[in-house]
Amino acid sequence: MTPLLIKLLIPLTFLISFIIVFFAVPTILRVAQTKNLFDEPNKRSIHKTRVPTLGGLAIFIGFTFTYSFFIDVIEYSHIPYLLPALLIIFAIGIKDDILVTAPMIKLMGQLIAAFIIVGLGDIRITDFQGFFGIQPSYLGSVIFSIVFVVFIINGYNLIDGVDGLAAITGIITIIAFSFWFQINNSLHMPIMCATLTGGLMAFMYYNVFSKRQKIFMGDTGSLIIGFLLAVTAIRFIEFNKPENQANLIFTMNSAPAVAAGIMVIPIMDTLRVFFLRLSRGLSPFTADKNHIHHRLLTLGLSHLQISLVIGAVNIAFIILAYALRNMGTLKLFLLLAIMGIIVSYIPSHLIERKKRKMRAAARL
């Protein structure tokens, strides 16, 4: 197949995945209504009505069918064991959406999937590219990469709290990674990313805009997004290793930091709530309403406004990370971390300011 035809697969896989998800969701909704598979509102819920949570099933079907259909063309050997690992992620997600899964079982499933893709598939971070001069051993690389995959999976799972947020940040992140591969004429990852993007775009119609056919992606969807983006991030970091840069049209010297900037939302929010819980003497896995989207809800923003604001912040960090891609891994990490802390504090500052104004008005 010629390079031009391979490039045409990018919009084609996007379209096929979009169509599959778009027409799969209504069927899934009918099944959910027949079998009474709804997310029941509780004291932690933001929504007040019963909504099916099987949107991730449609995303999984759209991605796996389209990706599998073009495996021979896009050379599956580039990411071996992707589909078996993804199947495990899907299994623990769909079980949790239907029956509820114990946290330790979910974690074990994520670790197994991560080990399959890292340990067996050899998709791992082998070069920290100047971060404190550290170079991981083989075992260190495997352990770090498994922890990284599990962290990103849970990061995207945790930000799935308002309509459209996980899908919008997922799409922005996917496009940011895909862009770099494409301008360097590496087309396997853009095709894979287009497949996921098409499914997420179709899902967003029902999740954000539809009134009568509303659906959530559930853990199935958010875990799938996190897993595929973790794999993409590792490929991105390895793609830009110093020894590979002679083969690239455009290069960067700070790929791990750039990847962190691209995925800044789940990384920043997860670390923030974990440290906040630990500072209060709680388990970092304790559920609460301290995520960034909860803070913005308190400020009175709608679900779509929250998703767009956080998406805009994500885009700003991506532009900054790409602009400073040759700054050096450590320096760029520190800059992004400082900016991330400042940005994550802004909603809390605005809430305190709002409370002070309300107390002042009450005294008058």
Secondary structure, DSSP 8 states (H G I E B T S, - for coil): --HHHHHHHHHHHHHHHHHHHHHHHHHHHHHHHHTT--B---TT-S--S-B---HHHHHHHHHHHHHHHTHHHHTGGGSTTHHHHHHHHHHHHHHHHHT---HHHHHHHHHHHHHIIIIIT-------TTSTT----HHHHHHHHHHHHHHHHHHHHHHTTSTTHHHHHHHHHHHHHHHHHHHTT--HHHHHHHHHHHHHHHHHIIIII-SSS----HHHHHHHHHHHHHHHHHHHHHHT-GGGGGG-SS--S-HHHHHHHHTHHHHHHHHHHHHHHHHTT--TT---S-SHHHHHHHTT--HHHHHHHHHHHHHHHHHHHHHTTTS-HHHHHHHHHHHHHHHHHHHHHHHHHHHHHHHHHHH-
